[in-house]
Amino acid sequence: MRELGGIGGIGALLAGLWLAAAEAGFRTPESLVRNVYAHYGEGAPELSKGLPRDTATARQFFDLPLRKAWSTPRVEPYDFLVQSPNWRLGPVTIAVVRRQYDKTYVAANFDNHGRRVALNFVLVNGPEGWLITDVESPHDSLRMFLEQFRN
């Protein structure tokens, strides 16, 4: 009986480690970007307010240098990830466009209120899974945008 308790304890420990790992990063670049835009739907209210700015979300989606910038309170004129202060997104297409050294570039294209939006997510794969290191628009990047509007 004691041995079963030990095995159960190891199982619980492994389950806890798996849950901790699951809190950060994603298994594929496409799943990361898909999960970003899951927060911009018209479904449940908690999933349609945009990507949350809390530290748990920052840890799950962004690499270490971008986490603090994402979760620091600020007043921004629009949500960079949809290029607008509000949204009504059409279907989002996601495609890996380039793998270069340690980075993978994923294009996300969609319509927001009928206006075409194209963003390139720059992703890195580390021990935590896939994480965002930057997002590029034709005119700006998420890092520059967050730096510009920091308090």
Beta strands, then each sheet from edge to edge (+ up, - down):
strand 1: 93-100
strand 2: 103-112
strand 3: 115-126
strand 4: 129-136
sheet 1: 1+ 2- 3+ 4-
end
